[in-house]
Every structure is written in structure tokens, then in C-alpha cells.
Amino acid sequence: MSVTNAASGLKKVVAASMAGTVVEWYEFFLYGTAATLVFNKIFFAKGTSDLDAILAAFITYAVGFAARPLGGIVFGHFGDKYGRKKLLQFSLVLVGASTFLMGCLPTFGQIGYWAPTLLVILRFLQGFAVGGEWGGAVLLVAEHSPNRERGFWASWPQAGVPVGNMLATVVLLTLTATLSETAFLSWGWRVGFWLSAVVVLIGYYIRTKVTDAPIFVEAQQEAERMKASSYGVVEVLKRYPRGVFTAMGLRVAENIMYYLVVTFSITYLKVEVHADTSDILWWLLVAHAVHFVVIPYAGRLSDRYGRKPVYLVGALGAGVWGFVAFPMMNSGQYLLIMGSIILGLVIHALMYAPQPALMAEMFPTRMRYSGVSLGYQVTAIFAGSLAPIIAVKLLAVYGSAVPIAVYLAAAAVITLVALAFARETKGIDLADIDTADAQRHGPSATAVA
């Protein structure tokens, strides 16, 4: 294959991975924004304060995170066995269907507690599908990428996250700008969820045009020849516990920070700063655009200087962001508020961009999907899912953002410890990892006697 054809094929793989990532995170984060702006008002009983209803909405938000590790385990097992592409297509359909149905749900006033119950069920299915999406999307790119440029190319599916956010924000901005608050709460918010059907069809079509990477096909053929049985979470924990737990630790500060910046900040700006909803959405839109630009650049830096140095700067930045950002928000000045959000997402990108390459380079091909999905998604249970809940509770109890900043700084310490245990892997050949795996574990690692 010529260099030109190889580059063209890689770009097609990147487009396929990003298409699904954009769709699924558009839907996942549409829920996050709606949890603050809409769901607390129409799906839950009114509490003693606005924060009570928001807290209830965030608890259902957390359900999606709890489902993600299960999705990662199931999709990882079958993705390692049958291929990345097939599982990615299924995850896309599942998250699209669950999101569309959310837009059809009756309110608390119409069916009482069945409303939040059905919302939780659909949120679980949404989270289950997203849990299987990430590992397959990034591995589809990572396993196609040149060794020296894996950090850059594998960061592109990560860049699909802010694109999905931008789409969700644009939809909500359009709806809130063109509809009265009553109309928006009555039916307007549902339009964003129904639009998922359109974007799912586009993403699914693009994903039909790519194939699994040659290194995966070769590993699959070898496994079939040797009658392999070593797939799934048990096997990867048995063979590569250091990789799994290091990946979990690396995620802690990154995951907590992201949801403080893009989810909790909406609550903080509404409740504490009394900012207008449309202003908040505009600030987030600009910040997501910057995030999209910075992620591939940070991926390129990880190819040049190494995964660990780039990640280190991000983790240190996370430790100090809260102490700087919340006073900027409290100023009430538009540029300072927007600057605090942009700063948060730039710092986040320095951790988020190197993740796919760094985690992919921790595991051999035969269990890579399981390894990266488990390491990435389990952390979401106690990190990203709880971050808005903990932040809201800290704000309610102390009436100050300082404890929230301390909480994020503590998370940064955990990530820094994990980073110290991580190996620098920039430029490594994935085939060499497979060879080392075979030499280390012998025939029993790949075959049944």
C-alpha cells in the first residue's frame, strides 16, 4: 500500500471513529446539560431548594456512569473476540435508541414516580452503550496508526467529545433562543433528543465503510488457529493488573475535572453567580471549540515529548484550577468566566489527548479492548459520576467553592501517583507488545492445552 493510500485509509478510520464518538457524546452530554436545566424541574418532585432537585437529577446522571464499566466489560470481551467494528455499530444504535426514547418520556406531573424510573432505565442503557464505545473507537484508530504518530491520530476520537458537546450546546442555544421558557420546558427540550435519530444514521453509515486493523485481524486468526480462550476482564486482570490499575488512576483527576468544568459549572454559575442560561451556553460553546483544537495538538506533543510529560503538566494544572477558576467565575465578568472554563478544558486536554495511545500501549492486542475499557470506564463510577454530586453537596454544606477546589486537588494527587507508575511508551510498536506478551506468558496465554 502506498503512503498516500495508507494516509487516506487512516483518515477514513479517524472519521468513522469520530462520527460515532460525536453522536454518542452529543447524546450523553445533552443529558448532562438537561439534568441541570430541565430534568430537575419536570421529572422530580420539588425539594426544599433548587439544589435538592438538581442533586436528584445528577444522581440519575450518575447511573449512566455506573453502567459504563459493565458496557466496557461486555463490549471489551466481544470486541476482542469478534472485532472492534461490529461492536461499535451496535453501541451506536443502542445509545441512539435510548436517547430518542428519553425525548418521549412523560413528566412527573403526568405519571408520577414512573417518570424518573423510566429515565433511570434509559440512562442505564445509554451509559452501557457509551461504556463500550470509547475503547472500540480509540483502538480502531490506535491500531491503524504509525508508531511515531499514534498519540496524534488516536487523540482525534477524543476530539469528537467537544464536537458532540458543541452540537448539543448549539441545539439547546437555538431552542432556548427561539422558544419561551414555558415552551422549552414543555416540549422544546425534547427536540434535541429526537435529533439523535438523524445523527445516529449518519454515524452508522460512516462506520460501515471501515475495517478492523491488520494487527487485530492477524491476532484474531492466530487465536482461532490456537483455539484461544483468553478474553475478557478476568484474563486481563490476571495478566496485566498494573496496566488496568494505572489506567484507572490516570483517569481520576481528568474525569473529575471534566465534569466539574462542563456540568457542575452550569449549576454553579446559575445558583451562585446568577448567570443567564444563554450566556452560560455561549461560554461553554466557545470553550468546547477551543477544547477541540487543543486535543490533537496535545496528542502531537505526546508523540514528540512523551506521554508522561504532557500528562504531568495536565495533572499539575488540575490541582490548581479550582483555586483560580471559581474566583474568576465569582467576578461576574463575562471574559473572566469564559476564561475559567477555557482554562479548565485546556488543562483537561493535556491529560485527555495522550490517554488513548498511552492505554493502548499497555496491553497486547488479544485483550486490548478489555484492558482499556476496564481501566477507563471503572473510574467513572467513583470519579466523573460522583463529581457533580459531591460538588453540589459541598457547595450546599459550606456555601463556598474552596472545598470543591480541594477535592479536585486531592484527585490530582492520585493521578500523579498513577503517572509515576506508568511506563513511557511513545513510539512503541504494538507488534512488539504482542511478542513480549507471548514470551512472557507462553503458549498458555493464547491457547488451550
C-alpha positions in Angstrom: 0.0 0.0 0.0 1.4 3.4 -0.9 1.9 6.2 1.7 -0.9 8.2 0.1 -3.4 5.3 0.3 -2.3 4.5 3.8 -2.9 8.1 4.9 -6.2 8.2 3.1 -7.3 4.9 4.8 -6.2 6.2 8.2 -8.2 9.4 7.8 -11.2 7.3 6.9 -10.8 5.3 10.1 -10.4 8.5 12.1 -13.6 9.9 10.5 -15.5 6.7 11.3 -14.3 6.7 14.9 -15.1 10.4 15.4 -18.5 10.1 13.8 -19.7 7.7 16.3 -18.0 9.5 19.2 -19.6 12.8 18.2 -23.0 11.1 18.1 -22.7 9.3 21.4 -21.3 12.2 23.3 -23.7 14.6 21.8 -26.4 12.4 23.4 -24.6 11.7 26.7 -23.8 15.4 27.4 -27.2 16.6 26.1 -28.4 14.6 29.1 -25.9 16.3 31.4 -27.0 19.8 30.4 -30.6 18.9 30.5 -30.2 17.4 34.0 -29.4 21.0 35.3 -31.7 23.0 33.0 -34.8 20.7 32.5 -34.9 17.4 34.3 -34.8 18.8 37.8 -38.0 20.7 37.0 -40.1 18.1 35.2 -39.0 14.6 36.3 -38.5 15.1 40.0 -40.6 16.2 43.0 -39.8 19.7 44.2 -37.5 19.6 47.2 -36.7 22.3 49.8 -34.4 24.1 47.4 -33.3 24.3 43.8 -30.2 22.3 44.7 -32.3 19.4 46.0 -33.9 18.8 42.6 -30.6 19.3 40.8 -29.0 16.8 43.1 -31.7 14.3 42.3 -31.2 14.9 38.6 -27.4 14.4 39.0 -28.0 11.1 40.8 -29.8 9.7 37.7 -26.9 11.3 35.7 -24.5 9.1 37.8 -26.5 6.0 36.8 -25.1 6.3 33.2 -21.6 6.3 34.7 -22.3 3.2 36.8 -23.4 1.4 33.7 -20.3 2.3 31.7 -17.9 -0.3 33.3 -20.4 -3.0 32.6 -20.7 -1.9 29.0 -16.9 -1.7 28.8 -16.6 -5.3 30.1 -19.2 -6.8 27.8 -18.1 -4.8 24.7 -14.5 -5.4 25.5 -14.9 -9.1 25.7 -16.8 -9.5 22.5 -14.7 -6.7 20.8 -11.5 -8.6 21.5 -13.2 -11.8 20.2 -15.1 -10.6 17.2 -13.7 -7.2 16.2 -14.0 -3.5 17.0 -16.2 -2.5 14.1 -19.2 -4.8 14.8 -19.4 -3.8 18.5 -19.1 -0.1 17.6 -22.0 -0.3 15.2 -24.2 -1.9 17.9 -23.2 0.6 20.6 -24.2 3.5 18.3 -27.7 2.1 17.7 -28.2 1.4 21.4 -27.3 4.8 22.6 -29.3 6.4 19.8 -32.5 4.5 20.6 -32.2 5.1 24.4 -31.7 8.9 23.8 -34.6 9.1 21.4 -36.9 7.4 23.9 -35.8 9.9 26.6 -37.4 12.6 24.5 -40.7 10.7 24.5 -41.0 10.3 28.3 -44.0 11.7 30.2 -43.2 14.1 33.1 -43.5 13.6 36.8 -46.8 15.6 36.7 -48.2 13.1 34.3 -47.1 9.7 35.6 -45.5 10.4 39.0 -42.5 8.4 40.0 -42.7 6.3 36.9 -41.1 9.3 35.1 -37.8 9.2 37.0 -37.8 5.4 37.0 -38.1 5.2 33.2 -35.5 7.9 32.9 -33.1 5.9 35.0 -33.6 2.8 32.9 -32.9 4.6 29.7 -29.9 6.4 31.3 -28.5 3.0 32.2 -28.8 1.7 28.6 -27.2 4.9 27.3 -24.3 4.6 29.7 -23.9 0.9 28.9 -23.6 1.7 25.2 -21.2 4.6 25.8 -19.1 2.3 28.0 -18.5 0.1 25.1 -18.0 2.9 22.6 -14.8 4.5 23.8 -12.5 1.5 23.8 -13.5 0.4 20.4 -13.3 3.9 18.8 -9.9 4.8 20.1 -8.5 1.3 19.4 -9.8 1.3 15.8 -7.6 4.4 15.3 -4.6 3.4 17.5 -4.2 0.0 15.9 -4.2 1.6 12.4 -1.8 4.4 13.4 2.0 4.7 12.6 4.1 4.1 15.8 5.6 7.6 15.7 2.2 9.4 15.3 -0.1 7.2 17.4 -0.6 9.9 20.0 -1.8 12.4 17.4 -4.1 10.2 15.5 -5.5 8.4 18.5 -6.4 11.7 20.1 -8.9 12.5 17.3 -11.7 10.3 18.7 -11.2 12.3 21.9 -11.7 15.5 20.0 -15.1 14.1 19.0 -16.2 14.7 22.6 -16.1 18.5 22.4 -17.7 18.4 18.9 -20.6 16.4 20.4 -20.8 18.9 23.2 -20.8 21.8 20.7 -23.7 20.2 18.8 -25.7 19.7 22.0 -25.0 23.3 23.0 -25.9 24.7 19.7 -29.2 22.8 19.7 -30.0 24.0 23.2 -29.0 27.6 22.4 -31.3 27.5 19.4 -34.2 26.1 21.3 -33.8 28.5 24.3 -33.4 31.5 22.0 -36.5 30.7 19.9 -38.8 29.4 22.5 -40.3 30.8 25.7 -39.2 29.1 28.9 -42.6 27.5 29.3 -42.5 26.1 25.7 -38.9 24.9 26.2 -39.8 23.1 29.4 -43.0 21.7 27.9 -41.8 20.2 24.7 -38.8 22.2 23.2 -36.1 20.3 25.1 -37.4 17.0 23.5 -36.3 18.1 20.1 -32.6 17.8 20.9 -33.2 14.2 22.0 -35.2 13.3 18.9 -32.5 14.7 16.6 -30.3 11.8 17.8 -32.1 9.6 15.3 -30.7 11.7 12.4 -27.1 11.8 13.7 -27.1 8.1 14.5 -28.0 7.2 10.9 -25.1 9.3 9.6 -22.6 7.9 12.1 -23.7 4.3 11.4 -23.3 4.7 7.7 -19.8 6.1 8.0 -18.8 3.2 10.3 -19.9 0.7 7.7 -17.0 1.9 5.5 -14.1 0.8 7.6 -12.5 -2.5 8.7 -10.6 -3.7 11.7 -6.8 -3.1 11.7 -4.5 -5.7 10.2 -2.8 -6.3 13.6 -6.2 -7.2 15.1 -7.1 -9.5 12.2 -3.8 -11.3 12.5 -4.2 -11.7 16.2 -7.7 -13.0 15.7 -6.6 -15.5 13.1 -3.8 -16.7 15.4 -6.3 -17.1 18.3 -8.6 -19.1 16.1 -5.7 -21.3 15.0 -4.7 -21.9 18.6 -8.3 -22.2 19.8 -7.8 -19.3 22.1 -9.9 -18.8 25.2 -8.2 -15.9 26.9 -10.6 -13.0 26.5 -12.3 -10.6 28.9 -11.9 -8.9 32.2 -10.7 -11.8 34.3 -7.9 -12.6 32.0 -6.7 -9.0 31.6 -6.8 -8.5 35.4 -4.8 -11.8 35.8 -2.2 -10.9 33.2 -2.0 -7.1 33.3 -3.2 -5.8 36.7 -0.6 -3.0 36.7 -1.9 -1.7 33.4 -5.5 -1.7 34.5 -5.0 0.0 37.8 -2.5 2.5 36.4 -5.1 3.4 33.8 -7.7 3.8 36.5 -5.5 6.1 38.5 -4.7 8.2 35.4 -8.4 8.8 34.9 -9.2 10.1 38.3 -8.2 13.8 38.0 -9.1 14.0 34.3 -12.5 12.6 34.8 -13.4 14.6 37.9 -12.1 17.8 36.4 -14.1 17.4 33.1 -17.4 17.1 34.8 -16.7 19.9 37.2 -15.9 22.1 34.2 -18.7 21.2 31.8 -21.5 20.0 34.2 -21.1 21.4 37.7 -20.0 24.8 36.4 -23.5 25.2 34.9 -25.0 24.7 38.3 -22.5 27.0 40.0 -23.0 29.8 37.5 -26.8 29.5 37.7 -27.1 29.2 41.5 -24.1 31.2 42.8 -23.3 33.7 40.1 -26.9 34.0 38.8 -25.8 34.0 35.2 -28.3 33.8 32.4 -28.7 30.4 30.8 -28.0 31.6 27.2 -24.8 33.3 28.5 -23.6 30.0 30.1 -24.3 28.1 26.9 -22.3 30.6 24.9 -19.4 30.4 27.2 -19.4 26.6 27.0 -19.7 26.7 23.2 -16.5 28.8 22.9 -14.7 26.6 25.5 -15.7 23.4 23.6 -14.4 24.9 20.4 -11.0 25.6 22.0 -11.0 22.1 23.5 -11.5 20.6 20.1 -8.5 22.5 18.7 -6.2 21.8 21.6 -6.8 18.0 21.9 -5.0 16.9 18.7 -2.2 19.4 19.4 -1.7 17.9 22.8 -1.7 14.4 21.1 1.1 15.7 18.8 3.1 16.9 21.8 2.8 13.4 23.4 4.4 12.0 20.2 7.2 14.5 20.4 8.0 14.8 24.1 6.4 11.6 25.5 3.0 10.6 27.0 4.1 11.2 30.6 5.5 14.8 30.4 2.3 16.1 28.7 0.1 14.2 31.2 2.2 15.6 34.1 1.5 19.2 33.1 -2.2 18.5 32.9 -2.4 16.8 36.3 -0.5 19.6 38.0 -2.8 22.1 36.3 -5.8 20.2 37.5 -4.5 20.5 41.1 -4.6 24.3 41.0 -7.5 25.0 38.6 -10.3 25.2 41.2 -8.4 27.7 43.3 -8.1 30.0 40.3 -11.3 29.3 38.3 -14.0 29.8 40.9 -12.8 33.3 41.9 -12.8 34.1 38.2 -16.4 32.9 38.0 -17.4 34.9 41.1 -16.2 38.1 39.5 -19.3 38.0 37.3 -17.3 39.4 34.4 -18.0 37.6 31.1 -14.5 37.3 29.8 -13.1 36.0 33.2 -15.9 33.4 33.4 -15.4 32.2 29.9 -11.6 32.2 30.5 -12.0 30.0 33.6 -13.9 27.4 31.6 -11.5 27.5 28.7 -8.5 27.2 31.0 -10.2 24.1 32.6 -10.7 22.4 29.2 -7.1 23.2 28.0 -5.7 21.6 31.2 -8.1 18.7 30.7 -6.9 18.2 27.1 -3.3 17.7 28.3 -4.5 14.6 30.1 -7.2 13.5 27.8 -5.3 13.6 24.5 -2.5 11.2 25.4 -4.9 8.7 27.0 -5.8 6.5 24.0 -2.2 5.9 22.9 -0.9 5.5 26.4 -3.6 3.0 27.4 -3.5 1.1 24.1 0.3 0.7 24.6 -0.3 -1.0 28.0 -2.0 -4.2 26.6 -1.4 -6.8 23.9 -3.9 -6.9 21.0 -5.7 -10.0 22.2 -7.0 -8.3 25.3 -6.5 -4.6 24.5 -10.3 -3.7 24.2 -11.0 -5.3 27.6 -8.0 -3.7 29.2 -8.5 -0.1 28.0 -12.3 -0.3 28.5 -12.0 -1.6 32.1 -9.2 0.9 33.1 -11.1 3.8 31.5 -14.7 3.1 32.5 -14.5 1.8 36.1 -13.0 5.0 37.2 -16.1 6.8 36.0 -18.1 5.2 38.8 -16.3 7.0 41.6 -14.9 9.9 39.7 -16.9 11.6 36.9 -20.3 10.2 38.1 -19.9 11.5 41.6 -18.1 14.7 40.8 -21.2 16.9 40.2 -23.0 15.3 43.2 -20.1 15.8 45.6 -19.6 19.4 44.3 -23.2 20.3 44.7 -23.2 18.8 48.2 -20.0 20.6 49.2 -21.5 23.9 47.9 -24.7 23.3 49.8 -23.0 22.5 53.1 -20.1 25.0 53.1 -21.5 27.7 50.8 -18.1 28.1 49.2 -16.2 26.7 46.2 -12.9 26.2 48.2 -13.8 22.7 49.4 -14.5 21.8 45.7 -11.1 23.0 44.7 -9.5 20.9 47.5 -11.5 17.9 46.2 -10.1 18.3 42.7 -6.6 18.9 44.1 -6.8 15.6 46.0 -7.9 13.8 42.8 -4.8 15.3 41.1 -2.5 13.8 43.7 -4.0 10.3 42.9 -3.4 10.8 39.2 0.2 12.0 39.8 0.9 8.8 41.8 -0.5 6.6 39.0 1.6 8.6 36.5 4.7 7.7 38.5 3.9 4.0 38.0 3.2 4.4 34.3 5.8 3.4 31.7 6.8 5.8 28.9 5.7 4.1 25.7 5.9 6.7 22.9 6.9 5.3 19.6 6.5 1.6 20.7 5.4 -1.0 18.1 2.2 -2.7 19.1 3.5 -5.9 17.5 6.4 -5.8 19.9 3.9 -5.7 22.8 2.2 -8.9 21.4 5.6 -10.6 21.0 6.6 -9.7 24.6 3.2 -11.0 25.8 3.7 -14.3 24.1 7.2 -14.6 25.5 6.1 -13.6 29.0 3.1 -15.9 29.3 3.9 -18.6 26.9 1.5 -20.8 24.9 -1.0 -20.9 27.7 -1.6 -17.2 27.3 -3.0 -17.7 23.8 -4.2 -21.3 23.6 -6.0 -24.0 25.4 -4.0 -27.2 26.0 
